Amino acid sequence: MFALGAWHDAPVVDADRLTAIDGPALIVRPDTQIAVLPGWRASAEAEGLIRLTRTAAAPRQTIALDKPDPVTLELFNRRFMGVAEAMGAALERTAHSVNIKERLDFSCALFDAEGGLVANAPHMPVHLGSMGASVRAVRDRHPQLKRGQAFALNNPYAGGTHLPDITAVMPVFMEADHSQASFYVAARGHHADVGGIQPGSMPPFSRTIEEEGVMLDALPIMAGGRFLDAEVRAALTAGPWPSRAPERNLADLKAQVASCQAGAAAVAEMIRVYGAETVARYMGFVQRNAAEAVRRAVGRLSDGAARMPIDGGGEIVVTTTVDAAARTATLDFTASADQLASNFNGPSAIVDAAALYVFRTLVDDDIPLNAGCLEPLEILTRPGSMLDPRPPAAVVAGNVETSQHIVDALYAALGVMACGQGTMNNFTFGDADRQYYETICGGAGATATADGASAVQIHMTNSRLTDPEILERRFPVRVEAFAVRRGSGGAGGHRGGDGAVRRIRFLAPMEAALLSSRRQHAPQGLAGGGPGLAGRQRLIAASGAVSELPGCFSVTVELGDAIEIQTPGGGGFGPAELGRARS
């Protein structure tokens, strides 16, 4: 038998006569054969069961650690991404809420001992670029971390995005006497309600962070391997506007912890096979490889600037300065508007997330999105501005709306892509017992080489919509229409993508709200391309009367009323004459 790199003399044993044997050996049954490797023992048990037990430590694969081998580097890229994908699969299976289980509004990732993002699954870009700050906040607030602990954080001023996005962070220790975590795993999920003045915790008109829900600032949720039900429930039900569904929050947080445990087990297996030093080294190697890939992309760019006005006031201003020799870039947002009285302020972690996403998309190589992508970038924001607000500024729209405008501003400054719909069209409805939240797709911006895609989730969001059958079974609503909004994309050499039309009729009275943008300022084209159509929305009463609604509204709907939302199209790229000439 050839096993573990060498030939061995191995007896062939009939399974019916087996009592116990040490490998190497081959056990033969009528239906199959079982190879017993060196270092394993096979034992016969009741009802034909054969149990394999390891009797010797598994040999570790020897890998050179002075520099990364290209093939091994690619394998570790895949392995690290596989950890995050396994975490996501565990979270999807075990979550309770529609938001996480059906819409997949969650993200999972692996972080090194310093809280730097190593790898992620292809989940939500706005989550992934900001989660590292959450991990570091947990580490800083709890210097004496221990095995069996986990923490919950949604503080937007400490790496969070907005309050509905709760991150479960788990430190993992691979050595018994280590006082510092070997690495971290984290799972962020958008909870359907965390309190606040509006069911669904996405209030269009909040003015302070307290009005948006309950804040968890590195709250211990597990200790000694035991989930802290009473303590977490107390935190969720505290304050003037507590969570409306704490039991559902607890169920989803437990699913997030289960996801983290799955990730920790996957990395522990890697460490068992390759050794802790090898895994740690390759965590660094994959980040440095990503940094080099971004440097190559930066070297092809040139200086630029862009201004992006936001509905309701405020403006994002960015100047990009490229040092081609050093292959670095400075992204200067300091001229952006002052902190807003509305909730469109975006914490600085969101700016980092948008920059990480944009520059990862400029890289041709198939690499994990990780902290290395930010290494060649200097990102400048101004404290007290709408992109670095001071507490207690409201921020719920910063994650979902302002982040999209930051991406559009960066692409425009770099001359890469016209504006997409620039909004997530955050639609919530509910009452004291039921709360639901969804984002609605729209048009993508065109580029110099392609039309924009129609009716897709773009840029900083990557969630599904709940299947109509599930939505209608769990909530008293009917999905009457969901279609492409034909002709809403901007004209140009390459056309912008079309938006969508979604109409939902209510079968019970409820509070309904929309938090959106690009209703006053249409998505702009680039290089002579035309703008996409702005979004619009209307209330269709049971009587048939129609009322136009603003981009941010909160209304009480009665039995038989319907709300129709028409999402923006993307901007076009290049003058339309170029498109006609090509055709």
C-alpha positions, 0 to 999 in steps of 0.5 A, a space after each residue: 500500500 502506498 500511503 503518506 509518501 511511502 510503500 508499506 506491507 499491508 495485510 488484507 483482512 476480511 471484515 467478517 473476521 476483524 476484531 482490531 488491527 493497526 494500519 497500514 491494512 486493507 479491510 475488505 467487505 462485500 460492498 466496499 474496501 477500507 484503507 487503514 493508514 499508518 497511525 490509525 486503528 480499525 476496530 469491529 463493533 456491533 452491527 457491522 460498524 467499523 470504527 477508525 481511531 487515530 493512534 498517532 499524531 497526524 504528520 504536518 505538511 512541511 512548507 517553506 516559510 521564508 517566502 510564499 510559494 505561488 501554488 501554496 499561496 493560491 491554495 491558502 487563498 482558497 482555504 481561507 475563503 473556504 473558512 468564511 464560506 463555511 461560516 456563511 453556510 452555517 449561519 444561513 442554516 441556523 438563523 431564524 429571521 427572514 432577513 438573514 435566512 432568506 435575504 442573506 443579509 449577512 457577512 462572515 470573515 476571518 481576521 488575523 491576530 491584529 484584527 486585519 481582514 484575511 479573507 471573506 466569503 462573497 457576502 456584503 461589501 459594506 460589512 466586510 470592509 468595516 468589520 476589522 474595526 469592530 474586531 479591533 474594538 472588541 480587542 481594545 475594550 476587552 484586553 484579557 480575552 479568554 477561550 469560550 468568549 464571544 461579543 456583540 457590537 453594533 456601535 457605528 463609532 467603533 467599526 459598526 455601520 448602523 445599529 441593525 447590523 450586529 457583529 458577533 466576534 469570537 477570539 480563537 486561541 490555539 495554544 493553552 498558555 496564550 494570552 492573545 488570540 491567535 486569530 478572530 472570526 466574526 459574523 455580521 447580520 442585519 437584524 430585522 429590528 433592534 428598537 428605535 422609533 420605527 418598526 424595522 429600525 430603519 427610521 427615515 427621519 431619525 436625528 440621534 443614534 438613540 432613535 435608531 435602536 439599542 447600541 451594543 458596544 462589545 457586549 459579552 454574549 458568551 463566556 466559558 462556552 455558554 451563551 449569556 441569555 439573560 444578560 443579552 436580553 437585558 441589553 436588548 430591552 433597555 433604553 427608551 426604544 428597546 428591541 421589539 423582538 428580543 427573542 428573534 435577536 437572541 436566536 439570530 445571535 446564537 446562529 452567528 455564534 454557531 457560525 463563528 464556531 464553525 469558522 474556528 473549527 475550520 482554521 483549527 483543522 488547518 493549523 493541525 495539518 500545517 502548523 500554527 506558524 505556517 497558517 499565521 505566515 500565510 495569513 500575512 502572505 495573502 494580505 501582502 499579495 493583495 496589496 501588491 495586486 492593488 499597487 499594480 492597479 493603482 499604477 494604471 490610474 491617474 488623478 481625479 476629483 468628483 462631487 456627489 450631492 445627496 438628496 436632502 442636503 450634504 455633498 461628498 467631495 473626493 480628490 484622488 491623487 496617484 503616486 505612480 512611482 510609489 504605486 500608492 494613492 491618496 483619497 481625500 474626502 476632507 472637503 465633504 459636507 459638515 455633519 448632517 442633522 439627518 441620518 445620512 452621516 457615514 461613519 469613517 469605517 464605511 469610507 474604508 469599506 467603500 474604498 476597499 470595495 472599489 479598489 478590489 474591483 480594479 484588480 484583475 487577479 482572483 484574490 480574497 478581499 482583505 486588509 492588504 487591499 487598503 495598504 497602498 491607500 491613504 484615506 483622509 476624512 475630517 472629524 465632524 464631517 458627514 463622513 466622520 460624524 461625532 456622537 450622537 449623530 444619526 447614521 442609519 442611512 450612512 451604511 445603505 445610502 451614503 456608502 453607495 454615493 462614496 463608491 459612485 464618487 470614487 468611480 467618477 473621480 477615477 473615470 471608471 464607471 458612471 453612477 449606479 442607482 446610488 441607493 438600496 431603496 430600504 423598504 420596511 413595514 411592520 407593527 408591534 409583532 412583525 417587522 420586515 426589511 428589504 432592499 430593492 435592486 436598480 440599475 448599474 452604471 455603464 463603463 467604457 466597455 459595457 452597458 450597465 446591468 438592469 435590476 440588480 443589487 449593486 456595489 455595497 449591497 449583495 442581498 437577495 429578496 425574500 421569495 414571494 411565497 415566503 414573504 406572503 406566508 409570514 407577513 400579511 402582504 401580497 407582491 403584486 408586481 416586480 419588474 424591470 423599469 424599462 427605459 430608466 437607464 441613461 443614454 450613452 455609448 454604453 447605456 446605463 442599466 434599468 431600474 425596477 418596479 415593485 408593488 406590494 399590497 397590504 392585507 392588514 394595517 401597518 406602518 410602512 417606511 422608505 429610506 432612499 436617495 437619488 430621488 432629487 439628484 438623478 444618477 449621473 452619466 460619465 464621459 458624456 453619458 446621460 443620467 438615469 431616471 431618478 426613483 419615485 414612489 407612490 401610495 395607491 389607496 384601496 379606493 384607487 386614489 394615488 398619492 406621490 411620496 417623497 424618497 424618505 417617508 413613513 406612512 400608515 397603510 390600511 387594509 387594501 392599500 399598496 405601495 409602488 416603488 420605482 428604483 433609479 436607473 444607472 448612468 450612461 458612459 460616453 456620448 450616444 453617438 459612439 453607441 450608434 457608430 458601433 451599431 
